[in-house]
Amino acid sequence: MPYTFVSPDAPHRPHDRPHDEDIAAFRLCEVIRKDSDGPASPYHWQPKESFRAVSRST
């Protein structure tokens, strides 16, 4: 049962794996921030594989 859609406080950092908070996040979408080090930076979300799996199951 998914319980989190998006968590802006845990951004995805694909080029900084030790600080990629998205790896441990229980959510359906990853957060992409304009400035990954700025917590108030604008962001958008992208669906993860879990998002697609849930959408196929409904």
N, C-alpha and C positions, 0 to 999 in steps of 0.2 A: 504494500500500500504506500504510494508516494505521499509525502507530507510536506514537502517544500518545493515550490515552483522556482523561485529565484532568491538568491541571498547576495545583495550588493556588497556586504561587508567581507566577502571572501572571493576576491577576483581571481580570474584565470590568468596565469602568467606562463605561457608556453615556452618562453625563452629563459625562464628563471625557475627551473623545476624545484629547487629547494624551498622557494617561497611561493609556489603555486598552491594557493589555499583551496582551489577548486578540486584538487585530487581527493580531499577528504570530505567534501561537501555532499550532503544528502539532498540533492536538488535535481530538477529536471532540465535546468538551463544553466549554462555557464555565463558568468559576467565578464564582459570585456570593457575595461576602463580606458578612457583616452590617455590618462596618466596612471599607470598601475600602482604607483607609490602614493597617489593622492586620494585619500578616502572620500573627498568631496568632488572628485573629478567626474564629469559626465560619463555615463556608461550605456551600453546596449547589451542585450542578451541574445544568446544563440542556443538553439535546442541541442541537447546532448542525445546520445543514443538511447538513453532511458526515456527521454521525451517521445521519441519515435516508437519505442516499444509499447509505451502506455497508450499512445494514440492508435496503434494497430489493434490493441486488445479491447477497445470499446466499440 
